[in-house]
Amino acid sequence: MPFKDLLTDTISLLKNNGERVDNIQSSVQTNKIFIDRSDILIEPGDLIQRNMSNGGEETFQVIDPGFHEEFHRIPAGYQMRVKKLGLPEAKKAIQSITMRG
């Protein structure tokens, strides 16, 4: 099974500078998010938002981006360590980024 087949979640990246990147295919796990893109820069403190098919939304803060270069058939990408934010914490963090951008 190709790695891309495991990327069943769609996320958005909210950078600390206010930049936003949408429609990133990913695999969201407990405290980890995997993506196979190397064309974007993800840094500690950036936020990840996931809209779920059930109408819910989750927000994560990047603790360690965990960028890895391409290795044989494994594409370059990120194996991020993240912290899931509660609703009040997420709202405050998103507002802080939005005001900067």
matplotlib code that plots the C-alpha trace (Angstrom):
import matplotlib.pyplot as plt

x = [0.0, 1.5, 2.1, -0.3, -3.2, -2.7, -3.2, -6.9, -7.2, -7.3, -5.7, -4.9, -1.6, -1.9, 1.6, 2.7, 3.1, -0.6, 0.0, -2.5, -2.1, -5.2, -6.0, -2.9, -3.4, -2.3, -2.6, -3.7, -2.8, -2.7, 0.0, 1.4, 0.5, 2.2, 2.3, 4.4, 5.0, 8.3, 7.2, 5.9, 7.8, 6.3, 7.8, 7.3, 4.2, 2.4, -1.2, -2.9, -6.7, -8.6, -12.2, -13.8, -16.5, -18.8, -18.7, -16.2, -13.0, -9.7, -6.8, -3.2, -0.1, 3.2, 5.7, 8.4, 7.9, 10.0, 11.0, 12.6, 14.3, 13.3, 14.5, 14.3, 10.6, 9.5, 8.9, 10.2, 7.8, 6.9, 6.3, 5.1, 4.7, 1.7, -0.4, -4.2, -5.7, -8.9, -11.6, -10.8, -7.1, -7.5, -9.7, -7.1, -4.2, -6.0, -7.0, -3.4, -2.2, -5.0, -4.2, -0.5, -1.3]
y = [0.0, 3.4, 5.9, 8.4, 5.9, 6.4, 10.2, 10.2, 13.5, 17.0, 19.7, 23.4, 25.0, 28.3, 29.8, 32.2, 35.0, 34.7, 32.7, 29.8, 26.7, 24.6, 21.2, 19.4, 15.6, 14.0, 11.2, 12.6, 10.3, 10.8, 13.5, 13.0, 14.2, 12.9, 14.6, 13.9, 17.5, 19.2, 22.4, 24.1, 25.1, 24.0, 25.4, 25.0, 27.0, 26.8, 25.5, 22.7, 22.6, 19.5, 19.6, 16.2, 14.5, 14.6, 18.4, 18.7, 20.6, 19.9, 22.3, 21.2, 23.1, 21.9, 21.0, 19.5, 19.6, 16.4, 17.1, 14.1, 14.1, 11.5, 8.0, 5.3, 5.2, 7.2, 10.8, 13.8, 15.2, 15.8, 13.5, 16.2, 15.9, 18.0, 19.0, 19.0, 22.3, 22.6, 24.9, 28.0, 27.5, 26.9, 30.0, 32.2, 30.8, 31.2, 34.8, 35.6, 34.3, 36.0, 39.4, 39.1, 38.3]
z = [0.0, -1.0, 1.8, 0.2, 0.8, 4.5, 4.3, 4.9, 6.8, 5.4, 7.5, 7.4, 8.6, 10.4, 10.6, 13.3, 10.7, 9.7, 6.5, 6.0, 3.9, 3.3, 1.9, 3.2, 3.0, 6.3, 8.8, 12.2, 15.1, 18.9, 19.4, 15.9, 12.4, 9.3, 5.9, 2.8, 1.6, 1.6, -0.1, 3.1, 6.2, 9.5, 12.6, 16.4, 17.6, 14.3, 14.4, 12.6, 12.1, 11.1, 10.1, 10.7, 8.6, 11.7, 11.8, 14.6, 14.5, 16.2, 16.7, 17.4, 18.2, 16.6, 19.3, 17.0, 13.2, 12.7, 9.1, 7.3, 3.9, 1.2, 2.0, -0.7, -1.5, 1.5, 0.4, 2.2, 4.8, 8.4, 11.3, 13.7, 17.4, 18.4, 21.4, 21.0, 22.2, 24.1, 22.6, 24.7, 24.2, 20.5, 20.0, 21.8, 19.8, 16.5, 17.4, 18.2, 14.8, 12.9, 14.6, 13.5, 9.9]

ax = plt.figure().add_subplot(projection="3d")
ax.plot(x, y, z, "-o")
ax.set_aspect("equal")
plt.show()
